[in-house]
Amino acid sequence: MKYKVTRKQNNSSRCIVCGTDNKFSLNSRFYELENGELACKFRTEDWHQSYPGRTHGGMAAAILDELIGRAMCIDEPDCWGVTVELNLRYKRPVPTEADLKAIARVTRNSRKIFEGCGELLLPDGTVAVEAFGRYMKMPVDKIADDDFVDKEWYLLEEENDPEEMEIPKMNE
């Protein structure tokens, strides 16, 4: 199903998931969708491998951890999540040298904690990895250096930003 992109989220300069100045980054981009979910596009490279042609499970965990943790920003833009718990179910190998997507949503939200789930999708839309996470809400000044937001957190406006994204129904 196609969903309209309502907003693009910021990137960081050195993050392993979204870092624009980190040559080993997954180079991900995050898009808020009209259905209240958060989607991302990213690319796995050969240096993300475990076995030849397969992305390391830790990289799959990293993308889903980041994505679920960011999903809270749709309703609370100044919210920063710190991972308390992350559970994954690996269903299929994730290839290297592939353009991939993932999707996440918040499933529970309280004053200090939120929970969410997400899926890493193969190019054909098949779910390769499922995740559930629990996150503590914290102000950015308790997580990062004082100048992080000013110097390393920014919106990338790019020509290839999608206006909509094709996301399969998760119960198919």
N, C-alpha and C positions, 0 to 999 in steps of 0.2 A: 504494500500500500504506500502511496506517496503522501508525505506530510510536508507542509510549508515550514521553512526555516523562519523563525521569528527573531532570532538574535544569535550572533556569534559570540563565543566567550573568549577571554584573553588567553594569550600564550605567555610562557616564561622563557627567559633566555637560556637557562642551563638545565632545565628539568630533563630527566631521561625519557619521559613520556611526550612532552610537548615542547621541549627546548629548541629554540630556533638557532642557538649558538652552540649546541651540543652535537657534534658529528655522529654520536652513537644513539641519538634520540630516535624515537618512533615517529617523530615529526607530525604528531597528531593535531587535528583541528576539531573544535567542539562546537556543536550547533544545537541550540534550543529549538524544539519542534512544537508545532501548534497543538499536539496532543499531550503536552506537558512532560514529554520525555526528553532526554539529552542523548544526542547521537555524536559519534566521532568518526572521522576518517583518518587512517594512518597507513603507513607502509612498513612492512617488515623487510629487513635486509639480511644478507648472508651472515653478517656479524651478530645477528640476534638468534642464531641457531643453537640448538642443543645437539641433535643428530642431524646429519646432512639433509638439507631441505626442509627441516622442521624447526619452527620457532621454539625457543626455550619457554617452558611453562612459567617461569618467573616473569618473562616479558608479557605473557598473556595476563598474568596476575596484576602486573603493574598497570596495564591499560585499563583493566576493569576496576581496579582500586581507584585510580584517578577519576575515571568516568562516573562511578557511583558517588564518590566524594564530591564531585562537582555538581551532581544533579540537584542538590539542595539549593544551589545558587539561582535556579529558575525562580523559586518563590522567595528566597532570601539572598539577594545579590551580594551582600556583604558577609555572608556566612563562609567560614573556612572549616572544613572537616578534617579531623585527625583520626586515623584509622584505629579502632578499638578491636575489631574482629573482621576477618575476611575469610570466607569459605568458598572454595571453587570445586567445580565438577568438570573435569576434562572429558569431553565426549568424542572429539575428533582431533587429529593432528592439525596444527596451524602451520601453513606453509611459510617459508621465507620467500623473499622477492615477490611479495604480493601486496596489492592494494586492498585493504580490509575496512570493515565498519564494525562498530559496536554500539549498543543501545543500553540505556539505563533509566531507572525511575526511582523515586523515593516511595517507600512503602509504609513508613511510619515516621512521624515527626513529633518530638516533644521539645521542651524548653532547652535541654542540654544535649540531647542525643537524637540522631536520626538514623534510619535504616533504609537500605535500598537493595535492589537487585539489578543485574545486567547480564547481557549476552554478547559474546564475541562471535561475529558472523563470518563465515567463509564467503568467497566471491559469489557463490551460487545462492547465498542466503541461509544455508544450513548453519545451525548453532554448533559451534566448536567447543565453546567454554561457557559455563554458567557460573555466576557468582552472586553471593549474598554478603553484604557488608554492614557493619555498625560503626558509626562515627560520632566523635565528640565534637560539639560546636565550640570553636575557640576564635578569639580575635587574632587577626594576622600579626599583631605586634607580640603575641605570645608564641608564635610559631617561627617567624622569620626575622631577619635583621630589619632595623628601622627603615632602611632605604630600599627594601625589596620591591614594594609596590611602585615606588617612583622610578626605579632604575631597571627592574627586571620583569615587570608585569605589564603587558601592553596588548592592545588589540591589533591584529594583523588584518588589514584589508587587502584582499587578494582578488585578482580577476576571476579565478576559478572557484570562488565561494558559491556553493549551490543555493538556489532559491527554494528548492525542495529536495527531499531525500526519500529514496525508495527503501522502506523497511518492511520486511515480511512480518505477518502476524505471528506472534510467538507460540500460539497454540496450534499451528498448522503441522 
